[in-house]
Amino acid sequence: MTKNRYDLLREIGEISKDRGELMTKLKNVQKENESLRNQVDMVQREADYWEHQAKSYEKARIELEKDYMQLQAQLKLCIGTAP
């Protein structure tokens, strides 16, 4: 009978040890998850920034193209080759 109590106590100790190891692993996974979420947020902010930059550059390119076409037309008028 006494041996069974010791066996039970040993098993409880092993279960507690396993539970502690699982909790440690859980905490590590939670930390890694938080780190990955932060990285995803950072990448999303960078993507938003570069998308905004691309749109700004496209608007500037269109304006420059309009200016170029106007200057070309004025040049043709000046040198007398306008249709």
Contact map, one row per residue, 1 for C-alpha under 8 A:
11111000000000000000000000000000000000000000000000000000000000000000000000000000000
11111100000000000000000000000000000000000000000000000000000000000000000000000000000
11111110000000000000000000000000000000000000000000000000000000000000000000000000000
11111111000000000000000000000000000000000000000000000000000000000000000000000000000
11111111100000000000000000000000000000000000000000000000000000000000000000000000000
01111111110000000000000000000000000000000000000000000000000000000000000000000000000
00111111111000000000000000000000000000000000000000000000000000000000000000000000000
00011111111100000000000000000000000000000000000000000000000000000000000000000000000
00001111111110000000000000000000000000000000000000000000000000000000000000000000000
00000111111111000000000000000000000000000000000000000000000000000000000000000000000
00000011111111100000000000000000000000000000000000000000000000000000000000000000000
00000001111111110000000000000000000000000000000000000000000000000000000000000000000
00000000111111111000000000000000000000000000000000000000000000000000000000000000000
00000000011111111100000000000000000000000000000000000000000000000000000000000000000
00000000001111111110000000000000000000000000000000000000000000000000000000000000000
00000000000111111111000000000000000000000000000000000000000000000000000000000000000
00000000000011111111100000000000000000000000000000000000000000000000000000000000000
00000000000001111111110000000000000000000000000000000000000000000000000000000000000
00000000000000111111111000000000000000000000000000000000000000000000000000000000000
00000000000000011111111100000000000000000000000000000000000000000000000000000000000
00000000000000001111111110000000000000000000000000000000000000000000000000000000000
00000000000000000111111111000000000000000000000000000000000000000000000000000000000
00000000000000000011111111100000000000000000000000000000000000000000000000000000000
00000000000000000001111111110000000000000000000000000000000000000000000000000000000
00000000000000000000111111111000000000000000000000000000000000000000000000000000000
00000000000000000000011111111100000000000000000000000000000000000000000000000000000
00000000000000000000001111111110000000000000000000000000000000000000000000000000000
00000000000000000000000111111111000000000000000000000000000000000000000000000000000
00000000000000000000000011111111100000000000000000000000000000000000000000000000000
00000000000000000000000001111111110000000000000000000000000000000000000000000000000
00000000000000000000000000111111111000000000000000000000000000000000000000000000000
00000000000000000000000000011111111100000000000000000000000000000000000000000000000
00000000000000000000000000001111111110000000000000000000000000000000000000000000000
00000000000000000000000000000111111111000000000000000000000000000000000000000000000
00000000000000000000000000000011111111100000000000000000000000000000000000000000000
00000000000000000000000000000001111111110000000000000000000000000000000000000000000
00000000000000000000000000000000111111111000000000000000000000000000000000000000000
00000000000000000000000000000000011111111100000000000000000000000000000000000000000
00000000000000000000000000000000001111111110000000000000000000000000000000000000000
00000000000000000000000000000000000111111111000000000000000000000000000000000000000
00000000000000000000000000000000000011111111100000000000000000000000000000000000000
00000000000000000000000000000000000001111111110000000000000000000000000000000000000
00000000000000000000000000000000000000111111111000000000000000000000000000000000000
00000000000000000000000000000000000000011111111100000000000000000000000000000000000
00000000000000000000000000000000000000001111111110000000000000000000000000000000000
00000000000000000000000000000000000000000111111111000000000000000000000000000000000
00000000000000000000000000000000000000000011111111100000000000000000000000000000000
00000000000000000000000000000000000000000001111111110000000000000000000000000000000
00000000000000000000000000000000000000000000111111111000000000000000000000000000000
00000000000000000000000000000000000000000000011111111100000000000000000000000000000
00000000000000000000000000000000000000000000001111111110000000000000000000000000000
00000000000000000000000000000000000000000000000111111111000000000000000000000000000
00000000000000000000000000000000000000000000000011111111100000000000000000000000000
00000000000000000000000000000000000000000000000001111111110000000000000000000000000
00000000000000000000000000000000000000000000000000111111111000000000000000000000000
00000000000000000000000000000000000000000000000000011111111100000000000000000000000
00000000000000000000000000000000000000000000000000001111111110000000000000000000000
00000000000000000000000000000000000000000000000000000111111111000000000000000000000
00000000000000000000000000000000000000000000000000000011111111100000000000000000000
00000000000000000000000000000000000000000000000000000001111111110000000000000000000
00000000000000000000000000000000000000000000000000000000111111111000000000000000000
00000000000000000000000000000000000000000000000000000000011111111100000000000000000
00000000000000000000000000000000000000000000000000000000001111111110000000000000000
00000000000000000000000000000000000000000000000000000000000111111111000000000000000
00000000000000000000000000000000000000000000000000000000000011111111100000000000000
00000000000000000000000000000000000000000000000000000000000001111111110000000000000
00000000000000000000000000000000000000000000000000000000000000111111111000000000000
00000000000000000000000000000000000000000000000000000000000000011111111100000000000
00000000000000000000000000000000000000000000000000000000000000001111111110000000000
00000000000000000000000000000000000000000000000000000000000000000111111111000000000
00000000000000000000000000000000000000000000000000000000000000000011111111100000000
00000000000000000000000000000000000000000000000000000000000000000001111111110000000
00000000000000000000000000000000000000000000000000000000000000000000111111111000010
00000000000000000000000000000000000000000000000000000000000000000000011111111100000
00000000000000000000000000000000000000000000000000000000000000000000001111111110000
00000000000000000000000000000000000000000000000000000000000000000000000111111111110
00000000000000000000000000000000000000000000000000000000000000000000000011111111110
00000000000000000000000000000000000000000000000000000000000000000000000001111111100
00000000000000000000000000000000000000000000000000000000000000000000000000111111110
00000000000000000000000000000000000000000000000000000000000000000000000000011111110
00000000000000000000000000000000000000000000000000000000000000000000000000011111111
00000000000000000000000000000000000000000000000000000000000000000000000010011011111
00000000000000000000000000000000000000000000000000000000000000000000000000000000111
